[in-house]
Every structure is written in C-alpha cells, then in structure tokens.
Amino acid sequence: MKQQQRKWRIFKQGRTTLELSISILVFVALLSGVAGIWIGLMANIPMLIALVVASILVWRTTLKHKVTRIALFVIAAFIGVSAIQGGIALLQGALDQWVQLSWLAGTPFSDYTVPGLVLVIVVGGTGLLAAATVFIQREWAVLVSGLAGLLMAGYEVVEIISIDSKLGNALPTALGLQLVYFVLGLVVFGLAGSLWMREYRRQHFHHLRHVSHA
C-alpha cells in the first residue's frame, strides 16, 4: 500500500508534500528565468535543475496527461521568460543597435515603449502565469495556457504586418525569430486545446444535454 502523504492547506486547498514540492520548484524555475534578465546566463543553471527535478516529481504524481502538462510548462515558461527579457531590453534601449525607430513609421507608436510593455506585461506575464498554473487540475488553468499561446502568436502576427515590410536586410533574421515564436504560441494553444478536449469537453456536453432535456 502507498503511504498516505501529509496534506498542506494552501489557499484553502489541500496539497500533498509532492504537489507542494512541484509548485516550489516551478516557482524557482520561473524566478530564475526572470532573474536572468539582470544576472545573465548563470541564472539558467538553477532554472534547468528546477525544471528537471519538477518533471521527475510530476511522473510520481497521479496527475492526468503528464506529458502534455510538462510540455506546456516548458514552452510557456520559455515564452514568458523570453518575452519579459525581450520587452525589458526594448524598454531599456539595449536593442537600439538592431531595432530601428524608422521601422515604426505608419504605426500608432513613436517609440518601442508600448510594444515593450505589451511584451513584458501581456505576453510575458500571461506566459509565466500559464507555466505557474499548468499543474493545477482546473479548467481555468488550461484556459490561461490557451490564452498565453494565442497572445504570443497574435503579437507576432501584428509585428509581421506592422514592421516587416520596412526591415530590409534584417528581414530574414527577424522573420525567422517571428516564425519560431508564432509556432511556439500555436503549439501552446494546441496543447491547451487538446488538454481541454480530453478533460473538460465531456463535462460541458453533459451539462448542455442536461439543460436541453430539462
């Protein structure tokens, strides 16, 4: 028989020691990724260690669809951290030698302040929230992941439409990066959609059937 694990009350919900450990490791991984903005690549070492250990612990839980959730966590965390790092670099002017103001001609923006804030707060913030909640078996957590994927893909679509025609020689490099993050956004949305279809669609159809027969 399996030994009964101690339950911890976190935000009025019971969490086993294993589940609490996973949550702490997820937080450490995300915090290390964000800290890399100021510390540099050395912050990636604790982030990778936390990711590996968290993934191992997930396999020891009774969590449904473990592979999908681990993939969602890794990609959403990467999107969130990358968006925050890129947005802050835009706001601080660290990319001025590569990103030109002339590219914004014909757009509503006179500089990269608003795009940088959107990248940090909206895209990056939602990505980190998705990564932080992906192991919570609640429908809203799956929907957050889907939203994070759509926001990432949508940001790249707007960027491609707005500035790519003005990039000149920088177009191949920029378009390559845009397509990578666009695809990653679609992957997150697809994984979240698949998770929702397998775990929550039946509940909604059952509810609709019940209403129609009432």
C-alpha positions as CSV (number, residue, x, y, z in Angstrom):
1,M,0.0,0.0,0.0
2,K,1.1,3.5,-0.7
3,Q,1.9,5.6,2.3
4,Q,-0.5,8.5,2.9
5,Q,1.2,11.8,2.2
6,R,0.8,14.7,4.5
7,K,-1.7,17.3,3.3
8,W,-0.8,21.0,3.4
9,R,-3.5,23.7,3.3
10,I,-2.5,26.2,0.6
11,F,-5.1,28.9,-0.4
12,K,-7.8,26.7,1.2
13,Q,-6.9,23.7,-0.9
14,G,-5.2,20.5,0.2
15,R,-1.8,19.8,-1.3
16,T,0.4,16.8,-0.7
17,T,4.1,17.2,0.0
18,L,4.9,16.0,-3.5
19,E,2.5,18.6,-5.1
20,L,3.8,21.3,-2.9
21,S,7.4,20.4,-3.9
22,I,6.5,20.6,-7.6
23,S,4.9,24.1,-7.0
24,I,8.0,25.3,-5.2
25,L,10.3,24.0,-8.0
26,V,8.1,25.6,-10.6
27,F,8.3,29.0,-8.8
28,V,12.1,28.6,-8.5
29,A,12.4,27.9,-12.2
30,L,10.3,30.9,-13.2
31,L,12.1,33.2,-10.7
32,S,15.5,32.0,-12.0
33,G,14.4,32.7,-15.6
34,V,13.3,36.2,-14.8
35,A,16.4,36.8,-12.7
36,G,18.4,36.0,-15.8
37,I,17.5,39.5,-17.1
38,W,19.9,41.0,-14.6
39,I,22.2,38.1,-13.6
40,G,22.8,36.7,-17.0
41,L,23.1,33.1,-18.3
42,M,24.2,31.8,-14.9
43,A,20.6,32.0,-13.8
44,N,19.7,29.4,-16.3
45,I,21.6,26.7,-14.3
46,P,19.2,26.7,-11.3
47,M,16.3,27.1,-13.7
48,L,17.3,23.9,-15.7
49,I,17.9,22.0,-12.5
50,A,14.5,23.0,-11.1
51,L,12.8,22.1,-14.4
52,V,14.4,18.6,-14.5
53,V,13.6,17.8,-10.8
54,A,10.0,19.1,-11.2
55,S,9.5,16.9,-14.3
56,I,10.7,13.9,-12.4
57,L,8.4,14.6,-9.5
58,V,5.5,15.1,-11.9
59,W,5.9,11.5,-13.0
60,R,5.5,10.3,-9.5
61,T,2.1,12.0,-9.1
62,T,-1.3,10.8,-10.2
63,L,-1.7,13.9,-12.5
64,K,-3.6,13.3,-15.7
65,H,-1.8,13.8,-19.1
66,K,1.6,14.4,-17.6
67,V,3.5,14.7,-20.9
68,T,1.1,17.4,-22.2
69,R,1.4,19.4,-18.9
70,I,5.2,19.1,-18.8
71,A,5.4,20.2,-22.4
72,L,3.0,23.1,-21.7
73,F,5.1,24.2,-18.7
74,V,8.4,24.2,-20.5
75,I,7.2,26.0,-23.6
76,A,5.0,28.5,-21.7
77,A,7.9,29.2,-19.3
78,F,10.3,29.8,-22.2
79,I,7.8,32.1,-23.9
80,G,7.1,34.0,-20.7
81,V,10.8,34.5,-19.8
82,S,11.8,35.3,-23.4
83,A,9.0,37.9,-23.7
84,I,9.9,39.6,-20.5
85,Q,13.6,39.7,-21.3
86,G,12.9,41.0,-24.8
87,G,10.4,43.6,-23.6
88,I,12.8,44.9,-20.9
89,A,15.6,45.1,-23.5
90,L,13.3,47.2,-25.7
91,L,12.4,49.5,-22.9
92,Q,16.0,49.9,-21.8
93,G,17.2,50.6,-25.3
94,A,19.5,47.6,-25.2
95,L,18.4,46.6,-28.7
96,D,18.7,50.1,-30.3
97,Q,21.6,49.0,-32.5
98,W,19.5,46.3,-34.0
99,V,15.9,47.7,-33.7
100,Q,15.4,51.0,-35.6
101,L,12.7,53.6,-34.9
102,S,12.1,54.0,-38.6
103,W,10.5,50.6,-38.6
104,L,7.6,52.1,-36.6
105,A,6.7,54.5,-39.4
106,G,3.0,54.1,-40.3
107,T,2.2,52.5,-36.9
108,P,0.5,54.2,-33.9
109,F,3.8,54.2,-32.0
110,S,6.6,56.8,-32.0
111,D,8.9,54.5,-30.0
112,Y,9.1,51.0,-28.6
113,T,7.7,51.8,-25.1
114,V,4.1,50.5,-25.7
115,P,5.3,47.4,-27.7
116,G,7.8,46.7,-25.0
117,L,5.3,47.0,-22.2
118,V,2.8,44.7,-24.0
119,L,5.6,42.2,-24.5
120,V,6.5,42.3,-20.8
121,I,3.1,42.5,-19.1
122,V,0.7,40.9,-21.5
123,V,2.7,38.3,-23.4
124,G,5.3,37.6,-20.8
125,G,3.0,37.9,-17.8
126,T,0.4,35.5,-19.3
127,G,3.1,33.0,-20.3
128,L,4.5,32.9,-16.8
129,L,1.0,32.6,-15.3
130,A,0.3,29.7,-17.6
131,A,3.5,28.0,-16.6
132,A,2.9,28.6,-12.9
133,T,-0.6,27.1,-13.0
134,V,-0.3,24.3,-15.6
135,F,-0.1,21.6,-12.9
136,I,-3.3,22.8,-11.3
137,Q,-6.1,20.5,-12.4
138,R,-8.7,23.2,-13.0
139,E,-10.3,24.3,-16.2
140,W,-9.3,27.9,-15.8
141,A,-5.7,26.9,-15.7
142,V,-6.0,25.2,-19.1
143,L,-7.7,28.3,-20.5
144,V,-4.9,30.5,-19.2
145,S,-2.5,28.4,-21.2
146,G,-4.6,28.6,-24.3
147,L,-4.8,32.4,-23.9
148,A,-1.0,32.6,-23.5
149,G,-0.5,30.8,-26.7
150,L,-2.9,33.0,-28.6
151,L,-1.3,36.2,-27.2
152,M,2.2,35.0,-28.3
153,A,1.0,34.1,-31.8
154,G,-1.1,37.3,-32.1
155,Y,1.8,39.5,-31.1
156,E,4.0,38.0,-33.8
157,V,1.2,38.4,-36.4
158,V,0.8,42.1,-35.5
159,E,4.6,42.6,-35.6
160,I,4.9,40.9,-39.0
161,I,2.1,43.0,-40.5
162,S,3.3,46.3,-38.9
163,I,7.1,46.3,-39.5
164,D,8.4,43.5,-41.7
165,S,8.0,45.5,-44.9
166,K,10.5,48.1,-43.6
167,L,13.2,45.7,-42.3
168,G,15.3,45.5,-45.4
169,N,18.4,43.3,-44.9
170,A,17.2,42.4,-41.4
171,L,14.1,40.7,-42.7
172,P,15.4,37.1,-42.9
173,T,16.7,37.1,-39.3
174,A,13.6,38.9,-37.9
175,L,11.2,36.8,-39.8
176,G,12.9,33.6,-38.6
177,L,12.5,34.6,-35.0
178,Q,9.0,35.7,-35.5
179,L,8.0,32.4,-37.1
180,V,9.6,30.5,-34.2
181,Y,7.7,32.3,-31.6
182,F,4.5,32.2,-33.7
183,V,4.8,28.4,-34.0
184,L,5.5,28.1,-30.2
185,G,2.4,30.1,-29.5
186,L,0.3,27.9,-31.7
187,V,1.9,24.8,-30.0
188,V,0.9,26.1,-26.6
189,F,-2.6,26.8,-27.8
190,G,-2.9,23.4,-29.4
191,L,-1.7,21.6,-26.3
192,A,-4.0,23.5,-24.1
193,G,-6.9,22.8,-26.5
194,S,-6.1,19.1,-26.5
195,L,-6.0,19.1,-22.7
196,W,-9.3,20.8,-22.5
197,M,-10.9,18.5,-25.0
198,R,-9.7,15.4,-23.1
199,E,-10.5,16.7,-19.6
200,Y,-13.4,19.2,-19.7
201,R,-15.3,18.8,-23.0
202,R,-17.4,15.9,-21.7
203,Q,-18.4,18.0,-18.7
204,H,-19.7,20.8,-20.9
205,F,-21.6,18.5,-23.3
206,H,-23.1,16.7,-20.3
207,H,-24.3,20.0,-18.9
208,L,-25.7,21.1,-22.3
209,R,-27.5,17.7,-22.6
210,H,-28.9,18.1,-19.1
211,V,-30.2,21.6,-19.9
212,S,-31.8,20.5,-23.2
213,H,-33.7,17.7,-21.5
214,A,-34.8,19.9,-18.6
